[in-house]
Amino acid sequence: MPDIAQETDFDAVLFALRMERSRDDLFGMLDRLYGRHPDHGRFVTALGATLKGAWAERPADLKRLDLARDLEPDWFLRPRMAGYVFYLDRFNGDLAGVLDKLDWLESLGVTYVHFMPCLKPRPGDSDGGYSVMDYCSVNPAFGTIETFEAVARALRERGISLCVDFVLNHTAKEHAWAQQAAKGVAAYQDYYLMFDDDTLPKAYEATLIEVFPDNAPGSFTHYPALGKWVWTTFNEHQWDLNWANPWVFLEMVEVMLFLANKGVDVVRLDAVAFMWKRMGTRCQSEPEVHMILQALRAASRIAAPSVIHLAEAIVAPAEMVPYLGAGIHAGKEGNLAYHNSLMVQFWGALATRETRLMTYVLHSHFPPVLANATYATYIRCHDDVGWAVTDEDARAVGLTGPLHRRYLADFYEGVFPGSFARGRLFQYNPETGDKRNSGTFASMAGLERALERNDAAAAETAVHRILLGHALIASFGGIPLIYMGDEIALINDYGYAADPDRAHDSRWLHRPNMDWTRAATAEAGEAPEGRVLAGVRRILARRAATPELHGGFPTVIADTGQNGLFAFVRKAPTGALVCVFNFTDFWATLRHEWVLSQGATSFHDALSDAPVGLDEGRLLLPPYARLWLR
Ligand code: GLC
């Protein structure tokens, strides 16, 4: 450690201070994880050198950003934050294509973009790019790492942060490490979880849950030529990394800081729940996962401090909150985590026109406020919707878990009588009865069916359902993420079924190409896509202008006593914002006194920026109304 008082090398001082601040958070966790490993000493020394090296290579403009964010540590909590998530090829061809669409992004009100997997994938089926063979180069179809850096810089100049996937539970079996392991190199075999026979795999299987039961049953793959069983939680070509090996941690820190130094602001830590294995468990969300995540976070804080971490843990509500830092990890783990439960509850309430379960779940499992962290809120993403409602939660509001889940899956597959939705099944597991669904926001919300039938009134209702969703995620707390195409209400893309690499994976149904022609008509017109586009822009603009929506302010779930309404209060120091959503196709009313008792002081809606309709002491809420009352 340099003597800070004597030091004239400002850069070295900064590094030393950052190291001092986060040393215990990092090395404390690593001692617990790897303290007994024979290589521990060498590993710690090597990690120190890696951090120092990464800092030395960090470009000056990023170091400047580091300082700016030191001064504004709540930058990602601000209401101006709004994200847009897309596949580079499906958006505008490739990386360079993004540069032509910066105005589009800005016009939406977007300040954060997530390039869906863009690092070099294995050839052929790559699970949408989540099977990475080289973390240090970009998918050649999208451009080079130099272009990547240039695009990141261009985004930064417009005040847009960049999020990139960091697939850290597994690599493609074509990755150089896996290739070495396949050749029999022991050190690399120890990067993965390989077994000589199936005794242990079978013992683990007894308690594991299959992720892709349809096309990748089981969690292990037998390679007779290698004489090994390899742990493959997801697909056969995705080999799980052995995070109990400290050298894996080191390699992945190198990758993470490499990406950070190329201009990545938000690292999306993919499928984190699965990173640690323990016999006799589901091997999900084991305590060591949180230790690893805290250590990774500390590594970023030391060597790339403007970077934040987004955890992807699609798990039960109570299991998800710790990814934002709980107990000893409070304030030190994820800065963002997907609010899967909000998404599931949105769809559940839309189908049933009842909000009891939604109110109960969001009230009972989620703290009103988090330390140095917030949610990534979303309605649709590139993945399927899994009906993550526990039996206990269902029971608490008088529902039966398995039946309710099956109802939702059937409803969104579009086969339940009276369903407005169009979707497909994704991965039916007959053993557990678990069914998931694919489908775009617009198709699931009823637009596809309405257009098919030329039913203008049903299309109008679908538009309102869509805007209800956007208004919900824009106000709940956290960064709302808009999934490409949802801003112009793109419907399902059935074309994937003709592509042999994709036909087995119905998630491609909701990964359509961006339709720029439709975007142009949307800009101009009153058709549903035009209404949705104008609505999304308006919602994000109003969000940016509503300081109460800062992610650091509590979100307190409120009970209106009415089964079709969902409400919460954003408790800003300047006063409350009472957000109310009508999940039904009927008019509803709310008593004045209720609204006032929640802290609202006027009957002015901050979302429409207009007074709300009043009738004899009651607020009038049209079907699918969304109100933000000051
Ligand atoms: C994450 C991704 C999903 C992918 C899986 C395996 O859950 O969101 O698309 O299939 O990880 O990498």
Residues whose N, C-alpha, C, O or C-beta is under 5 A from the ligand:
A	BS01	GLC	D127 Y130 F234 D270 A271 D383
